[in-house]
Amino acid sequence: MGYVASSLEGSDAEIVSIAVRPGHRRCGIGRALMMHTFVKLNAFGIRRVTLTVRPANRPAMQLYARLGFRSLRRIRQYYPDGSDAIEMQKELSGATRAAGASTSSGSAV
Ligand SMILES: CC(C)(COP(=O)(O)OP(=O)(O)OC[C@H]1O[C@@H](n2cnc3c(N)ncnc32)[C@H](O)[C@@H]1OP(=O)(O)O)[C@@H](O)C(=O)NCCC(=O)NCCS
């Protein structure tokens, strides 16, 4: 139904990709995948998560804002089609730290 993939470097991680099947969107899956990922990343010692998103992608922009990401900067002509990207960042809190550990850096449902 959906997946999220992240890459880790030091105490930072990047959300590389997230998608939910069209027929299952707006049911809380994207949010659940991201929350699960935060717990895993925190268990790996990750403290900061970044991602890039097209500003026209309203569902994704809204999802990230609801999850506490803040916009850092606009990156001109980031995508192959010449579109700009918004770089967003979130600091992970210690609250998710105790909730579980895993050796995986991806999640799927
Ligand atoms: C972005 C995406 C992963 C969201 O997944 P989802 O399972 O539909 O998201 P959720 O149901 O968990 O929604 C969580 C919140 O995100 C926001 N949101 C999600 N879809 C939205 C939409 N179509 N319009 C506005 N806000 C939306 C809402 O704030 C929502 O909370 P609410 O339902 O309480 O209002 C999904 O739309 C998707 O797969 N899009 C195509 C791939 C993509 O664009 N990936 C991101 C690339 S950066």
The ligand as an ORCA input file, in Angstrom:
! r2SCAN-3c Opt
* xyz 0 1
  C       2.180     12.483     -0.147
  C       1.541     11.126      0.156
  C       2.661     10.113      0.471
  C       0.621     11.300      1.392
  O       0.204      9.998      1.800
  P      -1.248      9.773      2.479
  O      -1.264      8.396      3.036
  O      -2.313     10.146      1.528
  O      -1.206     10.861      3.653
  P      -2.063     10.804      5.023
  O      -3.404     10.202      4.757
  O      -1.228     10.174      6.083
  O      -2.267     12.356      5.329
  C      -1.593     13.003      6.396
  C      -1.763     14.498      6.225
  O      -1.131     14.940      5.010
  C      -1.927     15.989      4.418
  N      -2.481     15.528      3.139
  C      -2.422     14.282      2.610
  N      -3.018     14.260      1.402
  C      -3.461     15.517      1.163
  C      -4.151     16.130      0.069
  N      -4.518     15.439     -1.019
  N      -4.436     17.446      0.157
  C      -4.072     18.170      1.231
  N      -3.422     17.635      2.317
  C      -3.122     16.325      2.262
  C      -3.036     16.276      5.401
  O      -2.580     17.260      6.303
  C      -3.192     14.940      6.098
  O      -3.779     15.039      7.369
  P      -5.402     15.051      7.492
  O      -5.920     13.925      6.636
  O      -5.609     14.852      8.968
  O      -5.835     16.389      6.997
  C       0.669     10.642     -1.037
  O      -0.190     11.676     -1.434
  C       1.462     10.147     -2.249
  O       1.864      8.979     -2.331
  N       1.685     11.044     -3.218
  C       2.422     10.671     -4.458
  C       3.900     10.475     -4.204
  C       4.508     11.748     -3.663
  O       4.174     12.850     -4.067
  N       5.462     11.561     -2.725
  C       6.154     12.680     -2.102
  C       7.303     13.117     -2.942
  S       8.225     14.419     -2.109
*
